[in-house]
Amino acid sequence: MDDPAAPGPAGSPANDSGNNGNNGNGGKGKLGAPKGREAFRSQRRESEGSVDCPTLEFEYGDADGHAAELSELYSYTENLEFTANRRCFEEDFRAQVQDAKEWLELEEDAQKTYVMGLLDRLEVVSREQRLKVARAVLYLAQGTFGECDSEVDVLHWSRYNCFLLYQMGTFSAFLELLHIEIDNSQASSSALRKPAVSIADSTELRVLLSVMYLMVENIRLEREIDPRGWRTARETFRTELSFSTHNEEPFALLLFSMVTKFCSGMAPHFPIKKVLLLLWKVVMFTLGGFEHLQALKIQKRAELGLPPLAEDSIQVVKSMRAASPPSYTLDLGESQLAPPPSKLRGRRGSRRQLLTKQDSLDIYNERDLFKTEEPATEEEEEPAGDGERALDGELDLLEQDPLVPPPPSQTPLSTDRVAFPKGLPWAPKVRQKDIEHFLEISRNKFIGFTLGQDTDTLVGLPRPIHESVKTLKQHKYISIADIQIKNEEELEKCPMSLGEEVVPETPCEILYQGMLYSLPQYMIALLKILLAAAPTSKAKTDSINILADVLPEEMPITVLQSMKLGIDVNRHKEIIVKSISALLLLLLKHFKLNHIYQFEYVSQHLVFANCIPLILKFFNQNILSYITAKNSISVLDYPCCTIQDLPELTTESLEAGDNSQFCWRNLFSCINLLRLLNKLTKWKHSRTMLLKIQTKYLGRQWRKSNMKTMSAIYQKVRHRMNDDWAYGNDIDARPWDFQAEECTLRANIEAFNSRRYDKPQDSEFSPVDNCLQSVLGQRLDLPEDFHYSYELWLEREVFSQPICWEELLQNH
């Protein structure tokens, strides 16, 4: 994958990307720095870690741990409903099963019989009775915690019961109930009339969505010890969610429609957090996560005859050491103590001493593999002109070895150093366009004319140009998108000779077809919710209310209750940001692999909906504070809250058990948003606002003042061999071409969508029957009862309708 994928573990990676604690937080580390500049330098030399932030045991993945993902489904306001679910189940269980005291004592056949009875009782007319039965089903999906002794037992029986519920047809039954609740106009109008919507307005929807989420999340989770029947059920469930069944749309489209209906203001009572979590997990389950994406990419490259990938992005990211944020305060102090620039301009060696003070390139132990050591010459000792000095300074800063060694007396033994990969982590890539551009410049310079797209003829060019072209071709990378664009151009040019394209009916293709005509509304709705949930957003009267499924019916009256609700609201917003960022990233990556113009269509609508400024606004905050925020109450998290009595609400109980160093979901969200921003701006100069591709627009002075950031980019991000990102000399970065670039892309997207998905019956390429007798002689299939009402139809549609023959003749 060609985007700067998520940062890998800093320090030792966690053994399990999910086991970071039930509240979505995790990690260990030491926070704090020794006082004094000498102590700071000493610690930087003794350890590869950063003193500005703690070492975080974080491993990026598809999602957090199983328990954490389940706990985030519930707000703390809903905790009282666990007891209500248990009471409803026990009342129904005692009434229906006489011979057993507990659910876990029943044989599997008896459990199936009881579930069948529950589903039959779901079909009653009374909403109140139907809700009680639904709560009983929810209690089963939650793991029958009243009969368990530990959190592990609750999670085990939750999975077991969810597979059992699915095998008995529970998901289909709840899907029908969900349709009923979505179309419940009475609930919508009641919520619209209320000045403030609370959690009580969405009780039925929350119960239904909770059962469906628990089933999706538990069945989605794969383990080696799963029996064969569970694996078969998982694949069946995946297919059922992916494809249209019984003339119904895929389940993800129903959830998308709930999102747009909520944002339109017609259904303010929808529990939007549960809808978004379920939508994200359904897309992940049906389309696949990051590892499945990598496997699909390898398979598709093989099918297209492309060479295999140079590396596995997932493995590279896991072995990559995270970059530390610049220590601005210490840098400022050292810059004030440093000699004036006028005294450093004379010799190149003086500039290297300044680099040692800055200590900005000590990320890897080894030197860059792409460099060769050359001894200093007498020419380097001579002073240069002012213009050359400035350029040389920038070149030296970028070409300096990755590690500036400490003084000889303090050089540690090599065996004590932490071993990191040599050189840069990513293999460089070169596009065909890059080679053509390089040769165009070289030919204009040396022979005075160009040869178009010819990259083989090197006559008249000096030997160094030959070597450069050879190196570029060695790293040439042909992407799947390049092949797709080329095929699309051929289909547009020769639609008749090439025939109709055969499009595989994959889950991704079916989802795109279903989303196509409403996709702008879907993207706008998601970004509206993301804006409302962003911590940097201010409350506005016209913004949507995303707190309907977290606010209690009665507002808190004590300080501690207000503190608890404040934590719950912040946690609620964090989970929404997490789900939307992960959902958008998954959609973009899958659509890009399926077809590049599907990806561009979604990307363009995100850009038109101001997604880029929104992400920038999100990062306009103290990110370290956001990542280390502790908006969780461990004792109130599921499943912990189900196996022990809830403690008395005190300040200590609100903070009990929260010893985590960072919040997993917030760090996950930040990484997702950065990857999303990169995908929207990559190779799009008109959209470039951040990351590596922005540096060419920031000016020389900014680059000189932010060399630590430049160095971190150099070490972490994949390089295009002739991408002039560090100096801003790219001729493609011409502002007058921006509008034309977007318009051309939009025209290509519309042509693709029109050719593949808009197929009207009266197409100009479809045959036309001009014979009157042939047309009148065609046999039409009429309904069986048509002959009973034929005379009535003639009277109503023919005889009683006046015909204006003059108008008919004029129109034709």
VOGU-3710 file (C-alpha; in Angstrom, 3 decimals, decimal comma):
1> mddpaapgpa> 0,000/0,000/0,000  1,425/3,243/-1,141  0,096/5,499/1,620  2,106/6,254/4,738  0,444/3,556/6,751  -0,165/3,824/10,408  2,715/4,185/12,827  3,922/0,930/14,253  4,583/0,154/17,881  6,759/2,524/19,819
11> gspandsgnn> 8,888/0,495/22,147  8,008/-3,181/22,375  4,841/-4,032/20,441  1,846/-5,396/22,250  1,294/-9,126/21,890  -2,334/-8,678/20,997  -3,662/-5,600/19,241  -6,890/-6,027/21,058  -5,957/-6,750/24,645  -5,477/-3,206/25,758
21> gnngnggkgk> -8,097/-3,196/28,439  -11,827/-3,331/28,443  -12,269/0,392/28,213  -10,391/0,796/24,981  -7,296/2,151/26,694  -3,970/0,488/26,972  -0,242/0,735/27,139  2,539/1,174/29,590  5,253/3,748/29,750  7,074/6,315/31,770
31> lgapkgreaf> 6,221/9,937/31,369  8,564/12,675/32,361  11,976/14,105/31,532  15,025/14,760/33,726  15,609/18,386/34,471  18,432/20,192/32,780  19,721/20,226/29,256  22,704/17,949/29,986  20,468/15,324/31,549  18,215/15,551/28,520
41> rsqrresegs> 21,095/14,988/26,110  22,390/12,129/28,221  19,060/10,355/28,221  18,671/10,856/24,456  22,072/9,205/23,981  21,304/6,331/26,351  17,949/5,460/24,872  16,333/5,536/21,478  13,055/6,548/23,076  11,728/10,052/23,391
51> vdcptlefey> 11,521/11,959/26,644  8,824/14,261/25,369  6,116/11,612/25,434  5,744/8,170/26,982  6,613/4,932/25,244  3,271/3,541/24,107  2,639/-0,155/23,603  0,302/0,348/20,686  -0,212/-1,908/17,701  -2,395/-0,657/14,873
61> gdadghaael> -5,018/-3,047/13,539  -8,545/-3,371/12,232  -10,087/-2,764/15,651  -9,422/-2,831/19,385  -9,705/-5,932/21,555  -12,901/-7,947/21,563  -13,995/-6,850/25,032  -13,230/-3,191/24,289  -15,226/-3,248/21,053  -18,216/-4,746/22,854
71> selysytenl> -18,000/-2,314/25,772  -18,086/0,714/23,469  -21,520/-0,318/22,243  -23,062/0,802/25,527  -23,083/4,211/27,116  -22,815/4,416/30,882  -26,346/5,794/30,939  -27,569/2,390/29,701  -26,056/0,396/32,573  -29,362/0,134/34,402
81> eftanrrcfe> -30,809/-1,674/31,393  -28,566/-4,703/31,938  -30,728/-5,517/34,949  -33,909/-4,991/32,932  -32,684/-7,395/30,247  -31,876/-10,044/32,830  -35,266/-9,672/34,531  -37,137/-10,043/31,226  -35,199/-13,186/30,351  -35,612/-14,832/33,739
91> edfraqvqda> -39,363/-14,178/33,794  -39,803/-15,662/30,327  -37,410/-18,542/31,019  -39,224/-19,605/34,199  -42,535/-19,466/32,366  -41,353/-21,584/29,419  -38,806/-24,014/30,901  -39,852/-25,924/33,993  -37,168/-28,608/34,353  -34,002/-26,493/34,493
101> kewleleeda> -32,916/-23,726/36,792  -30,429/-22,009/34,493  -29,788/-21,494/30,790  -26,315/-23,042/30,955  -27,775/-26,302/32,315  -29,852/-26,910/29,192  -28,754/-29,215/26,398  -28,175/-27,600/23,017  -31,430/-28,977/21,591  -33,386/-27,570/24,513
111> qktyvmglld> -31,672/-24,199/24,070  -32,642/-24,174/20,384  -36,232/-25,034/21,272  -36,383/-22,155/23,741  -34,921/-19,691/21,178  -37,539/-20,794/18,643  -40,197/-20,017/21,195  -38,686/-16,572/21,796  -38,803/-15,807/18,072  -42,448/-16,901/17,916
121> rlevvsreqr> -43,295/-14,567/20,800  -41,578/-11,701/18,943  -44,462/-11,663/16,468  -47,039/-10,394/18,941  -48,913/-7,169/18,220  -48,221/-5,523/21,587  -45,096/-3,336/21,414  -44,578/-3,643/25,143  -44,644/-7,446/25,056  -42,448/-7,504/21,969
131> lkvaravlyl> -39,879/-5,305/23,729  -39,745/-7,701/26,695  -39,010/-10,638/24,405  -36,390/-8,615/22,546  -34,729/-7,783/25,876  -34,632/-11,493/26,705  -32,858/-12,155/23,405  -30,457/-9,311/24,138  -29,637/-10,878/27,507  -28,671/-14,090/25,723
141> aqgtfgecds> -26,488/-12,154/23,282  -24,847/-10,372/26,217  -23,668/-13,716/27,580  -26,248/-14,601/30,297  -23,971/-12,770/32,717  -26,179/-13,635/35,698  -24,878/-17,212/35,494  -21,197/-16,326/34,980  -18,417/-15,774/37,501  -15,855/-13,860/35,423
151> evdvlhwsry> -15,530/-11,545/32,462  -13,969/-14,358/30,433  -17,058/-16,500/31,001  -19,359/-13,675/29,931  -17,450/-13,157/26,673  -17,340/-16,914/26,003  -21,070/-17,429/26,444  -21,817/-14,274/24,496  -20,084/-15,782/21,449  -21,725/-19,154/21,980
161> ncfllyqmgt> -25,200/-17,676/22,308  -24,723/-15,385/19,284  -23,840/-18,307/17,027  -26,847/-20,202/18,405  -29,139/-17,220/17,835  -27,941/-16,810/14,259  -28,425/-20,496/13,445  -32,034/-20,236/14,620  -32,776/-17,236/12,345  -32,699/-14,492/14,965
171> fsaflellhi> -30,906/-11,947/12,769  -33,557/-12,126/10,035  -36,316/-11,726/12,615  -34,646/-8,679/14,139  -34,051/-7,230/10,673  -37,812/-7,245/10,077  -38,376/-5,524/13,426  -35,721/-2,947/12,520  -37,580/-2,105/9,303  -40,741/-1,595/11,359
181> eidnsqasss> -39,003/0,746/13,802  -37,317/2,754/11,040  -40,697/3,371/9,413  -42,352/4,183/12,747  -43,615/7,670/12,015  -45,213/7,955/15,436  -41,858/7,664/17,204  -40,293/10,192/14,819  -43,050/12,765/15,245  -42,979/12,311/19,017
191> alrkpavsia> -39,230/12,956/19,072  -39,605/15,995/16,822  -42,116/17,576/19,189  -39,828/17,230/22,212  -37,479/20,082/23,084  -34,759/17,579/24,089  -34,492/13,976/22,914  -33,236/11,500/25,505  -32,273/7,858/25,692  -35,867/6,903/26,459
201> dstelrvlls> -36,960/7,835/22,927  -34,843/5,118/21,302  -35,378/2,134/23,590  -36,700/-0,284/20,946  -34,107/0,718/18,365  -31,261/0,428/20,850  -32,308/-3,090/21,854  -32,587/-4,233/18,238  -29,297/-2,658/17,143  -27,487/-4,030/20,207
211> vmylmvenir> -28,540/-7,600/19,408  -27,490/-7,215/15,778  -24,156/-5,616/16,686  -23,336/-8,358/19,202  -24,116/-11,011/16,608  -22,000/-9,337/13,918  -19,059/-8,658/16,230  -19,034/-12,100/17,863  -19,466/-14,035/14,626  -16,945/-11,829/12,806
221> lereidprgw> -14,233/-12,715/15,332  -12,209/-15,688/14,062  -10,384/-18,067/16,385  -8,494/-21,252/15,622  -10,475/-23,268/18,141  -13,834/-22,435/16,529  -15,729/-25,587/15,527  -16,439/-26,305/11,877  -20,116/-25,437/12,277  -19,228/-21,946/13,477
231> rtaretfrte> -16,887/-21,389/10,527  -19,609/-22,448/8,115  -22,109/-20,172/9,854  -19,634/-17,277/9,634  -19,274/-17,606/5,867  -23,032/-17,971/5,435  -23,620/-14,872/7,534  -20,999/-12,942/5,565  -22,718/-13,860/2,298  -26,128/-12,975/3,697
241> lsfsthneep> -24,939/-9,502/4,696  -22,998/-8,912/1,476  -25,570/-9,740/-1,174  -29,161/-8,784/-1,760  -31,537/-11,470/-0,499  -35,286/-11,725/-1,078  -35,185/-8,592/-3,278  -33,814/-6,570/-0,371  -30,798/-4,286/-0,458  -27,563/-5,226/1,339
251> falllfsmvt> -27,733/-4,582/5,063  -25,085/-1,836/4,921  -27,317/0,250/2,647  -30,142/0,094/5,182  -27,782/1,459/7,826  -26,581/4,186/5,448  -30,195/5,205/4,922  -30,607/5,459/8,709  -27,603/7,790/8,843  -29,010/10,111/6,167
261> kfcsgmaphf> -32,466/10,067/7,743  -30,946/11,020/11,088  -28,953/13,893/9,575  -31,967/15,180/7,680  -33,680/15,842/11,014  -36,555/13,454/10,298  -35,464/10,916/12,922  -33,617/12,686/15,757  -34,233/9,755/18,098  -32,045/7,312/16,127
271> pikkvllllw> -29,178/5,975/18,323  -26,556/7,125/15,860  -23,535/5,741/17,722  -24,917/2,207/17,566  -25,865/2,662/13,908  -22,343/3,807/13,008  -20,637/1,056/15,000  -22,831/-1,573/13,364  -22,260/-0,067/9,903  -18,486/-0,069/10,384
281> kvvmftlggf> -18,416/-3,681/11,574  -20,739/-4,851/8,783  -18,481/-3,251/6,157  -15,394/-4,757/7,803  -17,069/-8,177/8,030  -18,377/-8,253/4,466  -15,500/-6,566/2,620  -12,596/-7,575/4,865  -10,046/-5,839/7,048  -6,537/-4,603/6,289
291> ehlqalkiqk> -4,904/-8,040/6,093  -7,643/-9,288/3,760  -7,115/-6,182/1,637  -3,413/-6,999/1,320  -4,246/-10,555/0,231  -6,757/-9,248/-2,321  -4,162/-6,821/-3,667  -1,615/-9,592/-4,136  -4,214/-11,770/-5,858  -5,358/-8,984/-8,176
301> raelglppla> -1,802/-8,072/-9,185  -1,185/-11,706/-10,072  -4,371/-11,820/-12,168  -3,277/-8,701/-14,078  0,193/-10,083/-14,677  1,926/-7,469/-12,531  5,063/-8,256/-10,513  4,557/-9,054/-6,824  4,744/-6,329/-4,209  8,167/-5,383/-2,921
311> edsiqvvksm> 7,061/-5,609/0,697  4,108/-6,324/2,949  2,899/-2,957/4,207  1,473/-4,463/7,375  4,764/-6,073/8,346  6,765/-2,946/7,505  4,517/-0,842/9,694  4,767/-3,281/12,597  8,567/-3,136/12,534  8,733/0,641/12,044
321> raasppsytl> 9,671/2,731/15,028  7,308/5,611/15,710  8,607/9,158/15,394  8,637/11,420/18,416  7,059/14,874/18,293  9,518/17,787/18,215  10,524/19,063/21,634  9,862/22,668/20,775  10,789/24,124/24,166  14,194/22,463/24,328
331> dlgesqlapp> 14,894/23,251/20,685  14,113/26,888/21,336  16,429/26,961/24,340  19,283/25,410/22,401  18,760/27,715/19,449  19,115/30,681/21,794  22,378/29,300/23,142  23,743/28,502/19,687  26,199/30,951/18,042  24,764/33,384/15,515
341> psklrgrrgs> 24,392/32,084/11,961  27,045/34,469/10,681  29,702/32,537/12,600  28,510/29,216/11,184  28,570/30,075/7,504  32,305/29,789/6,953  32,776/26,046/7,020  30,623/23,075/6,280  32,037/21,391/9,378  30,518/24,127/11,550
351> rrqlltkqds> 27,106/23,368/10,147  27,627/19,711/11,023  28,368/20,740/14,627  25,059/22,584/14,651  23,382/19,429/13,442  24,896/17,548/16,354  23,393/20,083/18,745  20,012/19,797/17,104  20,202/15,993/17,392  17,415/15,780/14,885
361> ldiynerdlf> 18,316/12,734/12,840  18,915/10,089/15,536  16,060/7,830/14,501  17,916/4,765/13,259  21,226/3,316/14,475  22,543/2,365/11,061  23,417/4,641/8,181  21,348/5,019/5,067  22,009/2,254/2,566  21,528/4,647/-0,328
371> kteepateee> 24,502/6,823/0,669  28,226/6,355/0,159  30,907/7,811/2,399  33,136/10,349/0,670  36,063/12,119/2,333  35,941/15,860/2,548  37,833/17,737/-0,130  39,555/21,064/-0,084  36,746/22,539/-2,149  34,318/21,860/0,677
381> eepagdgera> 36,427/23,970/3,020  36,130/27,039/0,826  33,370/29,552/1,587  30,598/29,781/-0,950  28,369/32,567/-2,121  25,307/33,555/-0,140  22,888/31,812/-2,497  24,951/28,626/-2,554  25,326/28,696/1,206  21,579/28,698/1,741
391> ldgeldlleq> 21,022/25,837/-0,681  23,965/23,860/0,657  22,606/24,265/4,153  19,365/22,657/3,169  21,121/19,895/1,272  23,373/19,144/4,216  20,423/18,942/6,560  18,713/16,389/4,336  21,801/14,395/3,368  23,240/14,095/6,846
401> dplvppppsq> 23,589/10,542/8,117  20,554/9,311/10,051  22,585/9,008/13,249  24,823/11,751/14,595  27,293/9,919/16,848  27,953/11,178/20,380  31,485/12,105/21,504  33,929/9,153/21,540  34,062/9,017/25,319  30,328/8,417/25,520
411> tplstdrvaf> 29,897/6,071/22,530  28,040/2,966/23,800  28,914/-0,542/22,687  27,125/-1,735/19,576  25,705/-4,706/21,489  23,822/-2,324/23,764  22,090/-0,545/20,905  18,560/-1,346/19,873  18,629/-2,958/16,422  16,452/-1,340/13,772
421> pkglpwapkv> 16,259/-2,087/10,043  19,022/-0,607/7,945  18,210/2,160/5,529  14,728/3,384/4,758  11,748/1,193/5,636  9,994/1,466/2,258  11,221/0,496/-1,183  11,093/3,554/-3,465  8,593/3,631/-6,317  8,742/5,278/-9,737
431> rqkdiehfle> 5,825/5,875/-12,082  6,022/5,685/-15,868  5,104/9,387/-15,844  8,146/10,123/-13,682  10,515/8,472/-16,166  8,929/10,334/-19,074  9,161/13,624/-17,210  12,816/13,044/-16,337  13,709/12,219/-19,954  11,766/15,205/-21,261
441> isrnkfigft> 13,819/17,579/-19,127  17,087/15,817/-19,982  16,427/15,794/-23,736  15,445/19,465/-23,757  18,651/20,291/-21,916  21,144/18,203/-23,889  19,710/17,697/-27,405  17,047/20,390/-27,691  13,953/18,287/-28,482  11,831/15,522/-26,948
451> lgqdtdtlvg> 10,582/12,138/-28,092  7,219/12,036/-26,368  6,603/8,870/-24,350  9,675/7,062/-25,675  11,695/5,946/-22,639  14,102/3,600/-24,447  15,984/5,910/-26,835  18,888/7,521/-24,977  20,966/8,634/-27,972  22,748/11,928/-27,364
461> lprpihesvk> 22,345/11,860/-23,595  25,413/11,709/-21,322  26,331/8,594/-19,355  25,000/9,842/-15,968  21,556/10,235/-17,556  21,769/6,621/-18,777  22,533/5,462/-15,233  19,723/7,563/-13,815  17,190/6,121/-16,255  18,415/2,615/-15,429
471> tlkqhkyisi> 17,924/3,255/-11,714  14,469/4,709/-12,279  13,407/1,702/-14,345  14,685/-0,678/-11,661  12,233/0,852/-9,230  9,385/1,306/-11,686  6,052/0,440/-10,116  2,908/-0,259/-12,116  -0,146/-0,071/-9,898  -3,483/-1,773/-10,334
481> adiqikneee> -4,960/1,696/-10,819  -2,691/2,313/-13,819  -4,024/-0,813/-15,529  -7,623/0,085/-14,700  -7,261/3,606/-16,090  -5,680/2,267/-19,267  -8,451/-0,300/-19,715  -11,075/2,378/-19,140  -9,544/4,568/-21,834  -9,636/1,677/-24,302
491> lekcpmslge> -13,269/0,889/-23,457  -14,210/4,521/-24,027  -12,451/4,612/-27,399  -13,673/1,249/-28,749  -16,986/0,338/-27,058  -18,231/-1,740/-30,006  -15,121/-3,753/-30,811  -14,183/-4,528/-27,209  -17,723/-5,479/-26,264  -19,411/-5,187/-22,894
501> evvpetpcei> -17,202/-5,356/-19,832  -17,671/-8,342/-17,531  -17,843/-6,982/-13,981  -17,447/-9,570/-11,183  -20,273/-9,429/-8,627  -18,064/-9,026/-5,562  -19,371/-7,686/-2,231  -17,482/-4,437/-2,872  -18,994/-4,052/-6,346  -22,508/-4,716/-5,069
511> lyqgmlyslp> -22,053/-2,186/-2,257  -20,827/0,482/-4,689  -23,745/-0,120/-7,048  -26,160/0,268/-4,168  -24,463/3,426/-2,863  -23,892/5,050/-6,255  -26,917/7,321/-6,649  -27,119/8,350/-2,984  -23,393/8,439/-2,298  -23,140/12,272/-2,031
521> qymiallkil> -25,828/12,264/0,668  -24,075/9,431/2,518  -20,733/11,249/2,574  -22,264/14,566/3,637  -24,173/12,858/6,452  -21,058/11,111/7,775  -19,057/14,332/7,721  -21,844/16,235/9,478  -21,763/13,725/12,304  -17,960/13,778/12,388
531> laaaptskak> -18,034/17,557/12,653  -20,495/17,408/15,534  -18,345/14,827/17,336  -14,981/16,527/16,809  -13,501/17,882/20,066  -12,614/21,162/18,367  -16,188/21,838/17,254  -18,222/24,431/19,090  -21,890/23,917/19,867  -24,119/25,611/17,309
541> tdsiniladv> -27,856/25,879/17,123  -27,959/24,449/13,610  -25,728/21,449/14,320  -27,246/17,993/14,659  -27,760/16,450/18,084  -25,654/13,295/18,346  -26,295/12,799/22,061  -29,802/11,362/21,827  -28,620/7,882/22,850  -26,491/9,051/25,781
551> lpeempitvl> -28,498/11,744/27,573  -30,670/10,376/30,414  -34,345/11,108/30,691  -33,685/13,016/33,929  -30,637/15,254/33,932  -28,089/14,910/36,780  -28,633/16,838/39,955  -25,317/16,238/41,777  -21,746/17,101/40,904  -20,691/13,451/40,671
561> qsmklgidvn> -23,585/12,619/38,374  -22,594/15,537/36,182  -18,986/14,317/36,132  -20,127/10,852/35,100  -22,351/12,245/32,353  -19,538/14,495/31,116  -17,205/11,496/30,812  -19,968/9,544/29,081  -20,599/12,313/26,550  -16,895/12,705/25,713
571> rhkeiivksi> -16,522/8,939/25,385  -19,606/8,860/23,173  -18,084/11,432/20,807  -14,742/9,628/20,718  -16,416/6,378/19,702  -18,325/8,152/16,913  -15,083/9,656/15,566  -13,453/6,227/15,740  -16,242/4,474/13,850  -16,556/7,119/11,091
581> sallllllkh> -12,799/7,401/10,505  -12,402/3,625/10,282  -15,479/3,282/8,048  -14,334/5,929/5,553  -10,824/4,501/5,403  -12,119/0,986/4,748  -14,471/2,192/2,021  -11,742/4,150/0,255  -9,246/1,299/0,356  -11,714/-1,307/-0,884
591> fklnhiyqfe> -13,116/0,908/-3,630  -9,600/1,790/-4,780  -8,755/-1,876/-5,138  -12,049/-2,670/-6,862  -11,717/0,198/-9,364  -9,776/3,424/-9,161  -12,685/5,542/-10,407  -14,936/4,218/-7,645  -12,313/5,433/-5,178  -12,037/8,776/-6,973
601> yvsqhlvfan> -15,817/9,206/-6,955  -16,020/8,773/-3,196  -12,909/10,905/-2,677  -14,207/13,745/-4,787  -17,495/13,904/-2,909  -15,602/13,900/0,391  -13,497/16,800/-0,886  -16,567/18,684/-2,127  -18,110/18,214/1,326  -15,066/19,903/2,924
611> ciplilkffn> -13,580/16,750/4,404  -10,019/18,093/4,186  -10,689/21,288/6,232  -12,681/19,179/8,676  -9,737/16,835/9,305  -7,394/19,794/9,633  -9,801/21,332/12,121  -9,775/18,075/14,075  -5,995/18,206/14,347  -6,092/21,844/15,431
621> qnilsyitak> -5,839/20,747/19,045  -3,324/19,332/21,491  -3,094/15,850/19,972  -1,045/14,480/22,858  -3,804/15,505/25,256  -6,416/13,924/23,004  -4,510/10,647/22,781  -3,967/10,481/26,541  -7,528/11,524/27,432  -9,170/9,249/29,987
631> nsisvldypc> -12,860/9,415/29,244  -13,581/5,947/30,574  -14,806/4,503/33,847  -13,435/0,965/34,073  -15,923/-0,349/36,614  -18,832/0,692/34,388  -17,504/-0,955/31,225  -19,045/-4,145/29,856  -18,546/-6,943/30,823  -17,045/-5,803/34,130
641> ctiqdlpelt> -20,238/-4,020/35,168  -22,330/-7,193/34,711  -20,520/-9,510/37,137  -20,113/-7,227/40,124  -22,285/-4,785/41,968  -21,898/-1,245/40,751  -19,880/0,775/43,274  -21,197/3,854/44,951  -20,613/6,882/42,782  -17,570/8,700/44,185
651> tesleagdns> -14,623/10,547/42,737  -12,447/7,508/43,485  -14,823/5,101/41,745  -14,865/7,304/38,652  -11,072/6,985/38,394  -10,676/3,437/39,728  -8,744/1,045/37,522  -7,853/3,618/34,903  -4,050/3,287/34,914  -3,656/3,319/31,150
661> qfcwrnlfsc> -1,101/5,558/29,501  -3,176/6,380/26,408  -6,587/5,898/24,861  -6,480/3,246/22,120  -9,515/4,498/20,247  -8,273/8,095/20,099  -4,856/7,119/18,773  -6,583/4,786/16,311  -8,835/7,637/15,163  -5,911/10,031/14,649
671> inllrllnkl> -4,059/7,472/12,528  -7,183/6,769/10,470  -7,815/10,458/9,829  -4,212/11,015/8,741  -4,386/8,066/6,369  -7,702/9,366/5,077  -6,199/12,811/4,510  -3,281/11,283/2,648  -5,581/9,289/0,372  -7,595/12,381/-0,488
681> tkwkhsrtml> -4,536/14,491/-1,328  -2,132/11,972/-2,866  -1,077/13,071/-6,363  -3,795/15,741/-6,184  -1,929/19,043/-6,149  -5,187/20,938/-6,000  -6,032/19,245/-2,700  -2,610/19,186/-1,103  -2,828/20,610/2,393  -0,638/18,425/4,643
691> lkiqtkylgr> 1,919/15,646/4,963  4,962/15,161/2,751  3,338/16,508/-0,379  2,625/19,830/1,299  6,240/20,733/2,003  6,890/21,994/-1,512  4,305/24,749/-0,932  5,559/25,893/2,471  8,638/27,769/1,373  12,335/27,470/2,128
701> qwrksnmktm> 12,218/29,305/5,439  9,622/26,920/6,853  11,675/23,910/5,791  14,793/25,331/7,393  12,922/25,957/10,651  11,302/22,530/10,769  14,098/20,157/9,900  13,071/17,659/12,571  9,729/17,268/10,869  11,440/17,012/7,478
711> saiyqkvrhr> 13,810/14,372/8,840  10,977/12,336/10,315  9,172/12,466/6,967  12,364/11,362/5,229  12,712/8,364/7,551  9,081/7,214/7,647  7,399/7,910/4,312  7,917/6,097/1,021  9,879/8,092/-1,535  9,404/8,537/-5,243
721> mnddwaygnd> 12,912/8,703/-6,611  12,484/11,981/-8,498  9,726/13,486/-6,362  11,099/16,895/-5,471  9,024/17,151/-2,304  11,782/18,657/-0,180  12,606/21,610/-2,460  9,380/22,619/-4,156  10,548/22,408/-7,771  7,703/20,240/-9,072
731> idarpwdfqa> 6,389/21,685/-12,319  3,046/19,956/-11,728  2,434/22,301/-8,809  1,027/25,069/-10,965  -1,991/26,732/-9,360  -3,630/27,596/-12,672  -4,017/23,880/-13,478  -5,901/22,979/-10,298  -9,410/23,598/-11,532  -8,733/21,850/-14,823
741> eectlranie> -7,292/18,873/-12,927  -10,438/18,399/-10,858  -12,717/18,925/-13,884  -10,836/16,327/-15,925  -11,022/13,844/-13,094  -14,719/14,474/-12,646  -15,350/13,953/-16,360  -13,507/10,636/-16,260  -15,500/9,507/-13,214  -18,829/10,425/-14,829
751> afnsrrydkp> -17,864/8,618/-18,024  -16,975/5,507/-16,026  -20,203/5,520/-14,011  -22,287/6,201/-17,093  -20,697/3,457/-19,150  -20,797/0,788/-16,455  -23,989/1,559/-14,520  -26,277/3,719/-16,704  -27,702/1,293/-19,254  -31,038/2,621/-20,516
761> qdsefspvdn> -33,155/0,431/-22,774  -33,104/2,988/-25,605  -29,350/3,160/-25,803  -27,975/4,413/-29,108  -26,143/1,102/-29,532  -29,205/-1,122/-28,931  -31,015/-2,519/-32,028  -34,293/-0,868/-33,047  -37,204/-2,744/-34,677  -38,647/-0,457/-37,400
771> clqsvlgqrl> -41,187/-2,965/-38,795  -44,775/-2,068/-37,767  -46,090/-5,620/-38,248  -43,205/-7,034/-36,194  -43,809/-4,609/-33,342  -47,580/-5,192/-33,283  -47,045/-8,932/-33,545  -44,876/-9,166/-30,427  -46,359/-11,282/-27,675  -46,713/-9,492/-24,366
781> dlpedfhysy> -47,047/-11,258/-21,046  -50,238/-10,029/-19,382  -51,436/-10,809/-15,857  -53,755/-13,771/-15,465  -56,753/-11,661/-14,438  -56,373/-9,163/-17,299  -59,162/-10,671/-19,452  -61,627/-10,118/-16,616  -61,067/-6,353/-16,622  -60,166/-5,905/-20,308
791> elwlerevfs> -63,388/-4,128/-21,266  -63,182/-1,860/-18,246  -59,585/-1,021/-19,147  -60,592/-0,163/-22,735  -63,356/2,119/-21,535  -61,137/3,919/-19,023  -57,869/4,172/-20,940  -59,038/4,393/-24,592  -62,658/5,328/-25,233  -63,062/7,884/-22,454
801> qpicweellq> -59,788/9,669/-23,204  -60,044/12,516/-25,759  -57,345/12,509/-28,405  -56,046/15,814/-29,747  -54,874/14,752/-33,194  -53,571/18,237/-34,108  -51,278/18,331/-31,095  -50,135/14,806/-31,801  -49,218/15,716/-35,376  -47,452/18,910/-34,272
811> nh> -45,317/17,033/-31,752  -44,237/14,555/-34,358
//
